[in-house]
Amino acid sequence: MMGLLNLGSLVLGLIAWVFPIVNLMQYKNHDHWNWVPLSIISISACAVSLYFQIIYGHYLVNLEDWSDLMDTRGAVMLVSSVLLIVTIILNAITLMVYRDKMRK
């Protein structure tokens, strides 16, 4: 059951990246009503994905599985950092693009 947290974290991380990309691909369309909700969903998916990793780490601490914690925490930290930074950059680009489009 707890192993599904990693799968859920991966799926939510992909959602966090796909929605801003979809926003940027729809930039040429005349319908710009959905970029704000998609950006909010993207940031929320990133936050929940990171939270799943915190829950899984807590689960390993409760099991006292120190070897698994020591083996995986460095990689989890790196991947979580990349997820957060790329999500912020993609949503910032989306904000800049659509902000300029809405002013015109």
N, C-alpha and C positions, 0 to 999 in steps of 0.2 A: 504494500500500500504506500509506504513512504517513498519507494523508488519512483512512484508516479510523479512525485514532486519535481524530480529532475526532468522528466518528459514534459510536464506542464510548464516548467521554467523555459525549456527550449522552445516550445510552441509559442508561448507568450513573447519570448524574445524575438522570434521571427515575425510575429504580428506587429511588434513595436517598430520593426524596420520596414515591413511591407506597406503599412498604411501611409507613412509620409512619402514613400516612393510612388504609391498610387496617386496621392495628392499632386505630386510633381508631374506625373504623366498626364493628369487631367487638366493641367494648367491651360492648355490651348482651348479647351471647351469653354463655352459661354456660361455654363452652370457652375457657379463657385460657392454654392450654399453649404456644401458638406466638408469643407476643409477644416473647419474648427472642430466639429465632433470627431473627425478621424484623427486629428492631432491629439485631442484629449484622450481618445482610446489608446493611441500609440504610447503616450506617456504613462497612462494607467497600466497598460500591459507590461511596460518596462518595470514599473514599481512592483507589481505583483510578482513578476518573474524573479526579481531580486529578493522579495520577501519569501518566496518559496525556497530559495537557497539558504536564507537565514533559518527557516523552519527545519530544513534538512540538516543543517549544521547543529542545531539544537538537539535534534533527534539522535545524531551520532554522539553528542556529548552525554546524553542520557543513557545511551547504550555503553558508554565508556569505550568506544571503538577508536582509540587514540591513533592507531596505525592508519586507519582510513582517513581520519581527520588530517593527520600530518601529510599523507600522500596527496590529498585532493585540494586542500585549502588554497595552496598557491595558484593552482590552475583556475579554481573557482574565482579567486580574487581578480586574476588577469581577465578572464572572460567576462566577469561582471563589470569590470571597468570599461572594457571595450563596448559592451552592450549599452551602458549608460552614456558614454561619450558619443557613440555613433547615433543613438536615439536623439540626444540633445542637438547634435549638429544637423541631422535630417529635419527635425522639427523647426529649428531656427531658420534653415534655408527655406522651408515651406512658409514660415511666417513672413520672411522678407519678400519672397516672390508674390505671395497673395496680398500682402499689405500694399505693395506698389500697384498691383492690379486693381485693388479696391479703390485706391485714390484716383485712378483715371476715370 
